[in-house]
Every structure is written in C-alpha cells, then in structure tokens.
C-alpha cells in the first residue's frame, strides 16, 4: 500500500506528501484583499505538515464574487499573494489557488451590472432578499469574456508564486451551473446534451492548460453528484472526468453538492442553523433563515469517507491522479484512500480544528482528529476575522486579537 506520507510528483511539482488542505472559504479577505490573517492561516497549515494548501475561492473577475469580501484576481493583488505563497513555501508546502466565478449564485452588493449572469435566466436564490432576485442568461460574448478572465487569472496566480491552480467546476458555481441539467436550460451550443453543457468548462480547462507551463499543475474540482433531483448525476460526471483527462487536467478533486440548494450535502454532519443566523449581517437574511432554514437546509449524516463509493466509479474510468475528498479525518482514512487507489487525499474541517494534525499523524503521535462534524466552522467563516474552530478556545482568542490588531492599524 502507498504511504500517504510518501512524496508525490504532480505534473512538474514535487509534493512532500499526498495530503492537500482542500479549498474551504476562509472569510479573511475584507474588501477582496489579502489580510495578515489569511497569510497566517495558510502559514500554519504549511508548518503543520500538509503537502499543499489551497487558497479558497479567488474570483476571476469582480462580478465573479459571491459577495464583496472575496478575493478577485487583479494585478495589484499579486504582491500580497506573493507574500502568502512565500509564507507557505517557507513552511515546506506547496500553494494552490482556487479560481472560480459565482455565476447566478450571487449576493455581491458591488456587482457592476444590475443582475448576475448564469447559463439561463433564473431565480438568484442567495441574492433574492437583497434585491437581486433574477439572474440573466449569459451571451456568447460574456462566455468568451469569462473564459479569458480564467486564463488571465491563472497567469497572475503563477506570477504570484502559486505552484498550482484549481479550477472550480463544482458546488453550483458558474461552470457547475452550465454542467448541470438542473440549472442549464439553454437551447444553443452550450445547453441540452452533456457535450454542449460541458463546452464552456472544457474550453476554460483547455485554455488555462495551454496558458501555463506544462510543469504547473492544473487541478479541477468536479461534482460527483449535484445531490438534487434533476442535477448532474454520476454517469455524466464519469464522462466529464474522461473529457477533462483528455484535455490535460493533472488531477481531479472529487466533490459534490450545490451551495445554493443543499449546502450540507458537502458538509455532512450537524446543521448549525442557530450559529448561521447569529453571524448573518442582514436582518432580512436572518429572518429568512429562521423561517425557512429548517425546511430548506437539510442535514446529511456524517460517515467517514462519504464520497468514496461514488469516487470509485471515477477511479475505474480514468488513469489521471485523483484527490479523494469528503470525511477524510483519521490516519486510517488516509491509508484507506491510498489503498483504494487514490493518489492524493484532501482534508478540510479536521485541519481547521488542528492545522498541525498532519505533522502529528506523520510522527505517530495521533491517529484521530478531534474534529466533530458540528459544522459550526461553516458559520464562523462569516464572522469578522474569518474561520476558526468554535470548539478550540485558543483559536477564538487568536481571532479576536487579530481583529483588534487589524482595527488598530487602520488609518
């Protein structure tokens, strides 16, 4: 069996082990900028032993942000991102940047246009209470503009020192919206058949891959299932995986769910509605969560490696490296992922709970994570100062100090 702590070569990148900190939104980008807290967050993960850490959700354009306090790639962001990648490299890890576009899933008050855009004219579920009830269908010119924005963002990511980029094709963001028959009702060459629905995403992949040196890995995050009736199902995901392999993607990160429809399909475990209501800044959104959250936001039971049965089908279909995600918590889980033929494993909540967990596993001083799937960290992402584990008092204290320090340093 492959040792999860053995080195791995992904395209031209040498990783010290096979464990990736997956992209989980940090909530540490006020005004769409890199904060000291964001740098320290990823520095700690690097020092803690991961092979690669992924900076979560950098939009490829200003209107690609779900809300205003998210990174969006632009030349003036590069120096601060370079400081982040330097901190990660000093800790011995590689750094990846997740690039995406929110499409019709948008609650961005800084939106340049009147409505967000997606594959089809549709309700904008996340923005409805703030006045952006509808999303418009993208024109082919807009599709080309966003494709070009992905390419430009990938080039800037490399300039900023990132060792890899991850293209977000999942979770109900723009490229996922095009892939899904549940959100793509187009009747042109970007809708209908799976081949047509995949056209936009595959073009983004091809052009980003061509724009970067062959030694720079390009990963793609892909839904195994959307998790709702009428959404993308496993048989179609298998075919998309084959197309992505043929177009030069270096690894697939296998995930699932639509943030706008079933957010805890990805985050299995408890449903922290009370905490989500507490951190919500909009009173309208608070009221909506209180009234409709219990009926609309479903909890899904947690079990270790919950995406493994679906991911096995992708493993049978392609030879490219695959990243197993979903309920990877313990040292035994890492061993199982390797035994099942996955080259890499991704962890999220367990590393929010303890950024040094991988080093402890490697040293043999721990075999289990202290993370319980309470999912309160999902709510903490929206609190001032960003994500932390609400079960670890020292993290709450450190976040409070970081917030006070940031406020004191403002002119």
C-alpha positions as a LaTeX table, in Angstrom:
\begin{tabular}{lrrr}
\hline
Residue & $x$ (\AA) & $y$ (\AA) & $z$ (\AA) \\
\hline
Unk1 & 0.00 & 0.00 & 0.00 \\
Unk2 & 1.19 & 3.53 & $-0.80$ \\
Unk3 & 2.26 & 5.54 & 2.23 \\
Unk4 & 0.23 & 8.80 & 2.40 \\
Unk5 & 3.39 & 10.49 & 3.69 \\
Unk6 & 5.48 & 9.47 & 0.70 \\
Unk7 & 6.38 & 12.20 & $-1.83$ \\
Unk8 & 4.29 & 12.62 & $-4.94$ \\
Unk9 & 5.03 & 14.32 & $-8.24$ \\
Unk10 & 2.05 & 16.16 & $-9.74$ \\
Unk11 & 2.98 & 17.32 & $-13.25$ \\
Unk12 & 6.28 & 19.10 & $-12.52$ \\
Unk13 & 5.54 & 19.80 & $-8.86$ \\
Unk14 & 7.09 & 17.72 & $-6.09$ \\
Unk15 & 4.86 & 17.40 & $-3.03$ \\
Unk16 & 6.37 & 16.25 & 0.26 \\
Unk17 & 3.35 & 14.08 & 0.96 \\
Unk18 & $-0.05$ & 13.23 & $-0.51$ \\
Unk19 & $-2.29$ & 15.32 & 1.73 \\
Unk20 & $-3.91$ & 18.52 & 0.46 \\
Unk21 & $-5.72$ & 21.13 & 2.51 \\
Unk22 & $-8.82$ & 21.49 & 0.39 \\
Unk23 & $-10.27$ & 24.88 & $-0.52$ \\
Unk24 & $-12.61$ & 25.99 & 2.26 \\
Unk25 & $-13.57$ & 29.66 & 2.27 \\
Unk26 & $-11.51$ & 31.41 & 4.92 \\
Unk27 & $-13.53$ & 34.62 & 5.31 \\
Unk28 & $-10.26$ & 36.52 & 5.62 \\
Unk29 & $-10.39$ & 38.77 & 2.57 \\
Unk30 & $-12.07$ & 42.02 & 3.68 \\
Unk31 & $-12.69$ & 44.27 & 0.70 \\
Unk32 & $-11.47$ & 41.50 & $-1.59$ \\
Unk33 & $-7.88$ & 41.87 & $-0.33$ \\
Unk34 & $-5.30$ & 39.57 & 1.25 \\
Unk35 & $-5.19$ & 40.01 & 5.03 \\
Unk36 & $-2.47$ & 39.09 & 7.51 \\
Unk37 & $-4.95$ & 36.59 & 8.94 \\
Unk38 & $-5.19$ & 34.83 & 5.56 \\
Unk39 & $-1.41$ & 34.61 & 5.31 \\
Unk40 & $-1.13$ & 33.27 & 8.86 \\
Unk41 & $-3.90$ & 30.74 & 8.23 \\
Unk42 & $-2.01$ & 29.14 & 5.35 \\
Unk43 & 1.37 & 29.54 & 7.04 \\
Unk44 & 0.06 & 27.45 & 9.94 \\
Unk45 & $-1.22$ & 24.74 & 7.59 \\
Unk46 & 2.17 & 24.59 & 5.85 \\
Unk47 & 4.07 & 24.39 & 9.14 \\
Unk48 & 1.56 & 21.79 & 10.28 \\
Unk49 & 2.66 & 19.35 & 7.59 \\
Unk50 & 0.31 & 19.39 & 4.58 \\
Unk51 & 1.78 & 18.70 & 1.18 \\
Unk52 & $-0.19$ & 21.51 & $-0.43$ \\
Unk53 & $-2.66$ & 24.10 & 0.85 \\
Unk54 & $-5.38$ & 25.62 & $-1.31$ \\
Unk55 & $-6.39$ & 29.27 & $-1.02$ \\
Unk56 & $-10.15$ & 29.23 & $-1.39$ \\
Unk57 & $-12.29$ & 30.98 & $-3.90$ \\
Unk58 & $-10.49$ & 33.66 & $-5.83$ \\
Unk59 & $-12.92$ & 35.03 & $-8.42$ \\
Unk60 & $-11.55$ & 35.56 & $-11.89$ \\
Unk61 & $-13.43$ & 38.86 & $-12.23$ \\
Unk62 & $-15.02$ & 41.36 & $-9.81$ \\
Unk63 & $-18.53$ & 40.20 & $-10.74$ \\
Unk64 & $-17.45$ & 36.59 & $-10.16$ \\
Unk65 & $-17.58$ & 37.09 & $-6.39$ \\
Unk66 & $-20.48$ & 35.58 & $-4.48$ \\
Unk67 & $-20.22$ & 38.56 & $-2.13$ \\
Unk68 & $-17.95$ & 41.56 & $-1.80$ \\
Unk69 & $-15.45$ & 40.22 & 0.75 \\
Unk70 & $-13.90$ & 37.62 & $-1.53$ \\
Unk71 & $-10.64$ & 37.72 & $-3.43$ \\
Unk72 & $-10.84$ & 38.61 & $-7.08$ \\
Unk73 & $-7.73$ & 38.34 & $-9.19$ \\
Unk74 & $-6.12$ & 41.55 & $-10.44$ \\
Unk75 & $-2.53$ & 42.71 & $-10.92$ \\
Unk76 & $-2.46$ & 44.84 & $-7.77$ \\
Unk77 & $-3.27$ & 41.73 & $-5.69$ \\
Unk78 & $-0.13$ & 39.91 & $-6.83$ \\
Unk79 & 2.37 & 41.35 & $-4.28$ \\
Unk80 & 0.18 & 40.39 & $-1.31$ \\
Unk81 & $-0.48$ & 36.94 & $-2.77$ \\
Unk82 & 3.28 & 36.58 & $-3.26$ \\
Unk83 & 3.73 & 37.19 & 0.47 \\
Unk84 & 1.23 & 34.40 & 1.13 \\
Unk85 & 2.92 & 31.89 & $-1.17$ \\
Unk86 & 6.33 & 32.78 & 0.29 \\
Unk87 & 4.99 & 32.01 & 3.78 \\
Unk88 & 3.64 & 28.65 & 2.59 \\
Unk89 & 6.88 & 27.75 & 0.86 \\
Unk90 & 8.89 & 28.65 & 3.97 \\
Unk91 & 6.77 & 26.08 & 5.82 \\
Unk92 & 7.71 & 23.38 & 3.32 \\
Unk93 & 4.38 & 23.10 & 1.49 \\
Unk94 & 3.15 & 23.96 & $-1.98$ \\
Unk95 & 0.39 & 26.52 & $-2.61$ \\
Unk96 & $-2.60$ & 26.23 & $-4.94$ \\
Unk97 & $-5.13$ & 28.92 & $-5.81$ \\
Unk98 & $-8.76$ & 28.03 & $-6.47$ \\
Unk99 & $-10.18$ & 30.07 & $-9.36$ \\
Unk100 & $-13.90$ & 30.38 & $-9.96$ \\
Unk101 & $-16.87$ & 32.50 & $-10.90$ \\
Unk102 & $-20.15$ & 32.57 & $-8.95$ \\
Unk103 & $-22.43$ & 32.99 & $-11.96$ \\
Unk104 & $-26.08$ & 33.14 & $-10.89$ \\
Unk105 & $-25.23$ & 32.34 & $-7.25$ \\
Unk106 & $-24.54$ & 35.91 & $-6.18$ \\
Unk107 & $-25.13$ & 38.23 & $-3.24$ \\
Unk108 & $-22.49$ & 40.77 & $-4.21$ \\
Unk109 & $-23.53$ & 44.34 & $-3.44$ \\
Unk110 & $-20.60$ & 45.63 & $-5.53$ \\
Unk111 & $-21.94$ & 43.99 & $-8.69$ \\
Unk112 & $-21.21$ & 46.20 & $-11.69$ \\
Unk113 & $-24.32$ & 45.12 & $-13.58$ \\
Unk114 & $-27.94$ & 45.11 & $-12.47$ \\
Unk115 & $-28.23$ & 41.33 & $-12.37$ \\
Unk116 & $-25.77$ & 38.46 & $-12.09$ \\
Unk117 & $-25.44$ & 36.11 & $-15.05$ \\
Unk118 & $-25.55$ & 32.34 & $-15.42$ \\
Unk119 & $-26.39$ & 29.76 & $-18.05$ \\
Unk120 & $-30.10$ & 30.62 & $-18.08$ \\
Unk121 & $-32.48$ & 33.24 & $-16.81$ \\
Unk122 & $-33.28$ & 32.06 & $-13.30$ \\
Unk123 & $-34.03$ & 32.95 & $-9.71$ \\
Unk124 & $-30.96$ & 34.06 & $-7.77$ \\
Unk125 & $-31.71$ & 32.25 & $-4.52$ \\
Unk126 & $-28.91$ & 33.75 & $-2.46$ \\
Unk127 & $-29.47$ & 37.34 & $-3.61$ \\
Unk128 & $-33.25$ & 37.50 & $-3.64$ \\
Unk129 & $-33.62$ & 39.20 & $-0.25$ \\
Unk130 & $-31.08$ & 41.89 & $-1.14$ \\
Unk131 & $-32.85$ & 42.92 & $-4.34$ \\
Unk132 & $-31.11$ & 40.72 & $-6.90$ \\
Unk133 & $-33.97$ & 38.32 & $-7.46$ \\
Unk134 & $-33.11$ & 37.25 & $-11.01$ \\
Unk135 & $-30.05$ & 36.21 & $-12.94$ \\
Unk136 & $-29.74$ & 36.73 & $-16.69$ \\
Unk137 & $-28.58$ & 34.21 & $-19.29$ \\
Unk138 & $-25.04$ & 34.80 & $-20.49$ \\
Unk139 & $-24.39$ & 35.77 & $-24.06$ \\
Unk140 & $-21.67$ & 34.01 & $-26.03$ \\
Unk141 & $-19.61$ & 37.20 & $-25.78$ \\
Unk142 & $-19.88$ & 37.06 & $-21.99$ \\
Unk143 & $-18.90$ & 33.38 & $-22.01$ \\
Unk144 & $-15.80$ & 34.28 & $-24.00$ \\
Unk145 & $-15.00$ & 37.17 & $-21.65$ \\
Unk146 & $-15.18$ & 34.91 & $-18.59$ \\
Unk147 & $-13.07$ & 32.25 & $-20.31$ \\
Unk148 & $-10.41$ & 34.88 & $-21.00$ \\
Unk149 & $-10.66$ & 36.02 & $-17.38$ \\
Unk150 & $-9.87$ & 32.48 & $-16.18$ \\
Unk151 & $-6.76$ & 32.47 & $-18.37$ \\
Unk152 & $-5.61$ & 35.88 & $-17.16$ \\
Unk153 & $-6.21$ & 34.90 & $-13.52$ \\
Unk154 & $-4.22$ & 31.68 & $-13.92$ \\
Unk155 & $-1.27$ & 33.61 & $-15.34$ \\
Unk156 & $-1.39$ & 36.08 & $-12.46$ \\
Unk157 & $-1.56$ & 33.19 & $-9.99$ \\
Unk158 & 1.70 & 31.85 & $-11.35$ \\
Unk159 & 3.21 & 35.34 & $-11.17$ \\
Unk160 & 2.16 & 35.44 & $-7.51$ \\
Unk161 & 4.12 & 32.27 & $-6.79$ \\
Unk162 & 1.36 & 29.69 & $-6.73$ \\
Unk163 & 2.57 & 26.22 & $-7.61$ \\
Unk164 & $-0.80$ & 25.07 & $-8.97$ \\
Unk165 & $-4.27$ & 26.32 & $-9.81$ \\
Unk166 & $-7.59$ & 24.62 & $-9.12$ \\
Unk167 & $-10.47$ & 25.38 & $-11.49$ \\
Unk168 & $-13.82$ & 25.27 & $-9.71$ \\
Unk169 & $-16.25$ & 23.16 & $-11.75$ \\
Unk170 & $-18.39$ & 22.16 & $-8.77$ \\
Unk171 & $-20.69$ & 23.22 & $-5.94$ \\
Unk172 & $-23.13$ & 25.17 & $-8.10$ \\
Unk173 & $-20.78$ & 27.94 & $-9.17$ \\
Unk174 & $-20.79$ & 29.14 & $-12.77$ \\
Unk175 & $-19.09$ & 26.26 & $-14.58$ \\
Unk176 & $-21.07$ & 23.80 & $-12.46$ \\
Unk177 & $-24.27$ & 25.68 & $-13.36$ \\
Unk178 & $-23.51$ & 25.08 & $-17.04$ \\
Unk179 & $-22.71$ & 21.40 & $-16.46$ \\
Unk180 & $-25.88$ & 20.73 & $-14.50$ \\
Unk181 & $-29.13$ & 19.93 & $-16.35$ \\
Unk182 & $-30.90$ & 21.30 & $-13.27$ \\
Unk183 & $-29.67$ & 24.85 & $-13.91$ \\
Unk184 & $-28.82$ & 24.91 & $-17.62$ \\
Unk185 & $-31.92$ & 25.30 & $-19.80$ \\
Unk186 & $-30.12$ & 26.76 & $-22.84$ \\
Unk187 & $-31.03$ & 25.68 & $-26.35$ \\
Unk188 & $-27.83$ & 26.77 & $-28.08$ \\
Unk189 & $-24.46$ & 25.02 & $-28.32$ \\
Unk190 & $-23.94$ & 25.50 & $-24.56$ \\
Unk191 & $-27.10$ & 23.64 & $-23.50$ \\
Unk192 & $-29.01$ & 20.42 & $-23.96$ \\
Unk193 & $-26.67$ & 17.45 & $-24.36$ \\
Unk194 & $-23.88$ & 16.78 & $-21.87$ \\
Unk195 & $-21.36$ & 17.59 & $-24.59$ \\
Unk196 & $-22.93$ & 21.02 & $-25.03$ \\
Unk197 & $-23.30$ & 21.66 & $-21.30$ \\
Unk198 & $-19.63$ & 20.79 & $-20.78$ \\
Unk199 & $-18.42$ & 23.01 & $-23.65$ \\
Unk200 & $-17.79$ & 26.11 & $-21.50$ \\
Unk201 & $-15.93$ & 24.27 & $-18.74$ \\
Unk202 & $-13.82$ & 22.28 & $-21.18$ \\
Unk203 & $-12.87$ & 25.43 & $-23.07$ \\
Unk204 & $-11.76$ & 27.06 & $-19.81$ \\
Unk205 & $-9.67$ & 24.00 & $-18.97$ \\
Unk206 & $-8.07$ & 23.79 & $-22.41$ \\
Unk207 & $-7.12$ & 27.45 & $-22.50$ \\
Unk208 & $-5.83$ & 27.61 & $-18.94$ \\
Unk209 & $-3.79$ & 24.46 & $-19.52$ \\
Unk210 & $-2.31$ & 25.95 & $-22.72$ \\
Unk211 & $-1.52$ & 29.25 & $-20.97$ \\
Unk212 & 0.56 & 27.68 & $-18.20$ \\
Unk213 & 3.85 & 25.78 & $-18.42$ \\
Unk214 & 3.41 & 22.01 & $-18.55$ \\
Unk215 & 5.13 & 21.65 & $-15.17$ \\
Unk216 & 2.46 & 23.79 & $-13.43$ \\
Unk217 & $-0.36$ & 21.52 & $-12.28$ \\
Unk218 & $-3.94$ & 22.35 & $-13.24$ \\
Unk219 & $-6.47$ & 20.69 & $-10.96$ \\
Unk220 & $-10.25$ & 20.72 & $-11.38$ \\
Unk221 & $-12.87$ & 20.35 & $-8.67$ \\
Unk222 & $-15.77$ & 18.31 & $-10.05$ \\
Unk223 & $-19.09$ & 17.21 & $-8.58$ \\
Unk224 & $-19.66$ & 13.50 & $-8.41$ \\
Unk225 & $-23.36$ & 14.34 & $-7.97$ \\
Unk226 & $-25.16$ & 17.63 & $-7.59$ \\
Unk227 & $-27.27$ & 15.94 & $-4.94$ \\
Unk228 & $-30.72$ & 17.15 & $-6.01$ \\
Unk229 & $-33.34$ & 15.78 & $-8.38$ \\
Unk230 & $-32.62$ & 16.81 & $-11.96$ \\
Unk231 & $-29.00$ & 17.68 & $-11.27$ \\
Unk232 & $-25.77$ & 16.21 & $-12.60$ \\
Unk233 & $-25.51$ & 12.51 & $-11.80$ \\
Unk234 & $-22.59$ & 10.14 & $-11.53$ \\
Unk235 & $-22.79$ & 8.68 & $-15.04$ \\
Unk236 & $-22.41$ & 12.15 & $-16.54$ \\
Unk237 & $-19.63$ & 13.05 & $-14.10$ \\
Unk238 & $-17.72$ & 9.97 & $-15.24$ \\
Unk239 & $-17.87$ & 11.18 & $-18.83$ \\
Unk240 & $-16.84$ & 14.72 & $-17.88$ \\
Unk241 & $-13.88$ & 13.25 & $-15.98$ \\
Unk242 & $-12.78$ & 11.43 & $-19.13$ \\
Unk243 & $-13.01$ & 14.65 & $-21.14$ \\
Unk244 & $-11.03$ & 16.55 & $-18.52$ \\
Unk245 & $-8.32$ & 13.90 & $-18.55$ \\
Unk246 & $-8.11$ & 14.13 & $-22.34$ \\
Unk247 & $-7.66$ & 17.91 & $-22.11$ \\
Unk248 & $-4.70$ & 17.76 & $-19.80$ \\
Unk249 & $-6.09$ & 18.25 & $-16.29$ \\
Unk250 & $-3.41$ & 16.98 & $-13.91$ \\
Unk251 & $-5.72$ & 15.91 & $-11.06$ \\
Unk252 & $-9.40$ & 15.88 & $-10.19$ \\
Unk253 & $-10.71$ & 16.87 & $-6.77$ \\
Unk254 & $-13.89$ & 14.82 & $-6.35$ \\
Unk255 & $-16.70$ & 16.58 & $-4.50$ \\
Unk256 & $-20.45$ & 17.15 & $-4.66$ \\
Unk257 & $-23.41$ & 19.35 & $-3.87$ \\
Unk258 & $-24.82$ & 22.78 & $-4.73$ \\
Unk259 & $-24.23$ & 25.54 & $-2.19$ \\
Unk260 & $-27.46$ & 27.27 & $-3.25$ \\
Unk261 & $-29.64$ & 24.16 & $-2.91$ \\
Unk262 & $-28.13$ & 21.64 & $-0.49$ \\
Unk263 & $-25.08$ & 23.19 & 1.25 \\
Unk264 & $-24.65$ & 20.34 & 3.72 \\
Unk265 & $-24.55$ & 17.66 & 1.05 \\
Unk266 & $-20.84$ & 18.52 & 1.03 \\
Unk267 & $-20.54$ & 19.26 & 4.77 \\
Unk268 & $-22.03$ & 16.09 & 6.25 \\
Unk269 & $-22.91$ & 16.19 & 9.92 \\
Unk270 & $-24.82$ & 18.69 & 12.04 \\
Unk271 & $-26.73$ & 21.69 & 10.67 \\
Unk272 & $-25.65$ & 24.82 & 12.62 \\
Unk273 & $-28.67$ & 26.97 & 11.81 \\
Unk274 & $-28.58$ & 28.89 & 15.09 \\
Unk275 & $-24.96$ & 29.88 & 14.53 \\
Unk276 & $-25.61$ & 30.76 & 10.88 \\
Unk277 & $-28.44$ & 33.09 & 11.92 \\
Unk278 & $-26.24$ & 34.68 & 14.60 \\
Unk279 & $-23.46$ & 35.69 & 12.18 \\
Unk280 & $-25.74$ & 36.83 & 9.34 \\
Unk281 & $-25.38$ & 40.62 & 8.90 \\
Unk282 & $-28.64$ & 41.20 & 7.01 \\
Unk283 & $-31.82$ & 41.20 & 9.11 \\
Unk284 & $-33.79$ & 40.03 & 6.09 \\
Unk285 & $-31.46$ & 37.08 & 5.67 \\
Unk286 & $-31.65$ & 36.34 & 9.41 \\
Unk287 & $-35.43$ & 36.24 & 9.20 \\
Unk288 & $-35.38$ & 34.05 & 6.10 \\
Unk289 & $-33.00$ & 31.57 & 7.74 \\
Unk290 & $-35.14$ & 31.45 & 10.87 \\
Unk291 & $-38.40$ & 30.94 & 8.96 \\
Unk292 & $-37.35$ & 28.74 & 6.07 \\
Unk293 & $-33.97$ & 27.30 & 7.07 \\
Unk294 & $-35.35$ & 24.32 & 8.98 \\
Unk295 & $-37.37$ & 23.20 & 5.95 \\
Unk296 & $-34.93$ & 24.09 & 3.16 \\
Unk297 & $-31.47$ & 23.43 & 4.61 \\
Unk298 & $-31.20$ & 19.70 & 5.15 \\
Unk299 & $-28.71$ & 17.84 & 7.31 \\
Unk300 & $-26.93$ & 14.77 & 5.95 \\
Unk301 & $-25.49$ & 12.14 & 8.28 \\
Unk302 & $-21.72$ & 12.04 & 8.59 \\
Unk303 & $-19.71$ & 8.92 & 7.95 \\
Unk304 & $-16.01$ & 8.55 & 7.19 \\
Unk305 & $-15.10$ & 8.79 & 3.51 \\
Unk306 & $-18.68$ & 9.51 & 2.48 \\
Unk307 & $-17.82$ & 10.24 & $-1.17$ \\
Unk308 & $-15.73$ & 7.08 & $-1.57$ \\
Unk309 & $-18.46$ & 4.85 & $-3.12$ \\
Unk310 & $-19.10$ & 7.42 & $-5.84$ \\
Unk311 & $-15.42$ & 8.28 & $-6.30$ \\
Unk312 & $-14.61$ & 4.63 & $-7.01$ \\
Unk313 & $-16.53$ & 4.94 & $-10.29$ \\
Unk314 & $-14.29$ & 7.81 & $-11.40$ \\
Unk315 & $-11.26$ & 5.78 & $-10.36$ \\
Unk316 & $-12.35$ & 2.97 & $-12.65$ \\
Unk317 & $-12.87$ & 5.36 & $-15.57$ \\
Unk318 & $-9.65$ & 7.39 & $-15.66$ \\
Unk319 & $-5.93$ & 6.94 & $-15.07$ \\
Unk320 & $-5.17$ & 10.54 & $-14.02$ \\
Unk321 & $-4.39$ & 11.35 & $-10.40$ \\
Unk322 & $-7.49$ & 11.70 & $-8.22$ \\
Unk323 & $-7.96$ & 13.53 & $-4.93$ \\
Unk324 & $-10.36$ & 11.83 & $-2.51$ \\
Unk325 & $-12.39$ & 14.33 & $-0.51$ \\
Unk326 & $-15.22$ & 14.01 & 1.99 \\
Unk327 & $-14.97$ & 12.74 & 5.55 \\
Unk328 & $-11.21$ & 12.20 & 5.50 \\
Unk329 & $-10.31$ & 12.69 & 9.18 \\
Unk330 & $-8.17$ & 9.93 & 10.64 \\
Unk331 & $-4.84$ & 8.32 & 9.81 \\
Unk332 & $-6.80$ & 5.18 & 8.91 \\
Unk333 & $-8.87$ & 7.24 & 6.45 \\
Unk334 & $-5.68$ & 8.36 & 4.72 \\
Unk335 & $-4.48$ & 4.78 & 4.48 \\
Unk336 & $-7.84$ & 3.70 & 3.06 \\
Unk337 & $-7.70$ & 6.41 & 0.41 \\
Unk338 & $-4.29$ & 5.16 & $-0.74$ \\
Unk339 & $-5.37$ & 1.51 & $-0.62$ \\
Unk340 & $-8.37$ & 2.36 & $-2.81$ \\
Unk341 & $-6.06$ & 3.73 & $-5.50$ \\
Unk342 & $-6.37$ & 7.49 & $-4.91$ \\
Unk343 & $-3.06$ & 9.27 & $-5.30$ \\
Unk344 & $-3.99$ & 12.18 & $-3.03$ \\
Unk345 & $-6.38$ & 12.91 & $-0.16$ \\
Unk346 & $-7.93$ & 16.25 & 0.79 \\
Unk347 & $-8.93$ & 17.38 & 4.26 \\
Unk348 & $-10.89$ & 20.44 & 5.36 \\
Unk349 & $-12.65$ & 20.64 & 8.71 \\
Unk350 & $-10.13$ & 18.43 & 10.51 \\
Unk351 & $-7.37$ & 20.88 & 9.55 \\
Unk352 & $-9.43$ & 23.88 & 10.61 \\
Unk353 & $-9.75$ & 22.18 & 14.00 \\
Unk354 & $-5.99$ & 21.46 & 14.14 \\
Unk355 & $-3.68$ & 22.91 & 11.45 \\
Unk356 & $-0.85$ & 20.75 & 12.84 \\
Unk357 & $-2.73$ & 17.46 & 12.51 \\
Unk358 & $-0.73$ & 16.09 & 9.56 \\
Unk359 & 2.56 & 16.53 & 11.38 \\
Unk360 & 1.10 & 14.62 & 14.33 \\
Unk361 & $-0.05$ & 11.80 & 12.06 \\
Unk362 & 3.37 & 11.63 & 10.41 \\
Unk363 & 5.11 & 11.49 & 13.80 \\
Unk364 & 2.74 & 8.82 & 15.08 \\
Unk365 & 1.61 & 11.00 & 17.99 \\
Unk366 & $-2.03$ & 10.94 & 16.86 \\
Unk367 & $-4.31$ & 8.77 & 14.75 \\
Unk368 & $-7.67$ & 10.53 & 15.16 \\
Unk369 & $-8.84$ & 14.09 & 14.64 \\
Unk370 & $-10.61$ & 15.89 & 17.45 \\
Unk371 & $-12.98$ & 17.42 & 14.90 \\
Unk372 & $-16.63$ & 16.55 & 15.42 \\
Unk373 & $-18.78$ & 17.32 & 12.38 \\
Unk374 & $-20.73$ & 20.08 & 14.12 \\
Unk375 & $-20.13$ & 22.30 & 11.05 \\
Unk376 & $-20.04$ & 25.43 & 13.19 \\
Unk377 & $-16.91$ & 26.42 & 11.25 \\
Unk378 & $-19.22$ & 26.97 & 8.27 \\
Unk379 & $-20.93$ & 29.74 & 10.23 \\
Unk380 & $-17.60$ & 31.04 & 11.57 \\
Unk381 & $-16.49$ & 31.78 & 8.00 \\
Unk382 & $-18.93$ & 34.70 & 8.04 \\
Unk383 & $-17.82$ & 36.12 & 11.37 \\
Unk384 & $-15.40$ & 39.07 & 11.46 \\
Unk385 & $-11.86$ & 37.73 & 11.39 \\
Unk386 & $-12.71$ & 34.58 & 9.45 \\
Unk387 & $-12.91$ & 30.87 & 10.00 \\
Unk388 & $-11.84$ & 29.07 & 13.13 \\
Unk389 & $-12.95$ & 26.05 & 15.11 \\
Unk390 & $-15.51$ & 27.16 & 17.69 \\
Unk391 & $-14.52$ & 24.18 & 19.84 \\
Unk392 & $-10.95$ & 25.45 & 20.30 \\
Unk393 & $-10.87$ & 28.44 & 22.69 \\
Unk394 & $-7.34$ & 29.44 & 21.71 \\
Unk395 & $-8.44$ & 29.89 & 18.09 \\
Unk396 & $-11.33$ & 32.15 & 19.15 \\
Unk397 & $-8.94$ & 34.22 & 21.28 \\
Unk398 & $-6.39$ & 34.47 & 18.47 \\
Unk399 & $-9.08$ & 35.60 & 16.04 \\
Unk400 & $-10.29$ & 38.29 & 18.45 \\
Unk401 & $-6.73$ & 39.56 & 18.86 \\
Unk402 & $-6.25$ & 39.58 & 15.08 \\
Unk403 & $-9.43$ & 41.63 & 14.62 \\
Unk404 & $-8.37$ & 44.14 & 17.28 \\
Unk405 & $-4.90$ & 44.44 & 15.78 \\
Unk406 & $-6.29$ & 44.96 & 12.28 \\
Unk407 & $-8.64$ & 47.68 & 13.51 \\
Unk408 & $-5.87$ & 49.43 & 15.41 \\
Unk409 & $-3.64$ & 49.51 & 12.33 \\
Unk410 & $-6.25$ & 51.17 & 10.12 \\
Unk411 & $-5.67$ & 54.87 & 9.40 \\
\hline
\end{tabular}
